[in-house]
């Protein structure tokens, strides 16, 4: 039976057909899309916790097949607004060696950038953000300037006091500081949101502050409210090109138990709060995004972490698709 003789309803079923991110067409050529959905199955940048983050892209591909198609609050169908493809996974022939893999990831995303595609990546541990930012921000990139970073996380990831993380130089612990020091991120236009819990020292935020990041700890977000956080974020970012990085451990463990660095004790964001924060970035010049640190083998049986990772990815896709389609920044 050929595809054109199928009942059209079959193509809407989450459990039918080859698994791609959000049932997008699989096309490894980034020149044929506006938004490139990319799997980055990488785990060797954070070796201190369970190391199966490389299984994240496969898990999210599976559950995203059943995701709804239209952003209800924006009346936006991103799949109609622009060309979106699942371009596949980054080839990582040296997957067990972090710093070699980081170079491979950078080369892959540099090719995407050269082709004109905006990347939305599913990882993978948080070390993947550094090579992506090296590829799409600063000198040599299409943007040509450092990017503003909107970073959601329970941790700062600016631990530059360590020369390496158990042998990984460009690790999940260093990416947010290295990208700023290398001129790929403009920390003076960037924010870090959601940090919480007891720290490893009494100055965990010091490096972020010295670099110029505005840090909104979870306690401050609760105190001043999401609207105030968004107002300051939007004023700070201005018209700069923006990269949105979302570590799933910023979510509360009740809605994201399958992550690599669970932050216990203090409540994380609920999904409605995460959605409000992401939707509040509408109209900014978002040029790329990622979701990281899902651990499928630690997820609940209903795969709630993977499902919520797909929800976050969908919001990021819509931010870029809305911009490409000329959405109203004031809405």
PyMOL commands that set and color helices and strands:
alter all, ss='L'
color gray80, all
select helices_A, chain A and resi 3-5+8-12+21-23+30-32+53-64+78-81+98-115+128-136+175-181+187-189+206-211+218-224+226-237+248-250+271-279+296-298+304-324
alter helices_A, ss='H'
color red, helices_A
select strands_A, chain A and resi 25-26+35-40+84-89+118-123+148-152+191-193+214-216+241-247+285-292
alter strands_A, ss='S'
color yellow, strands_A
deselect
rebuild
show_as cartoon
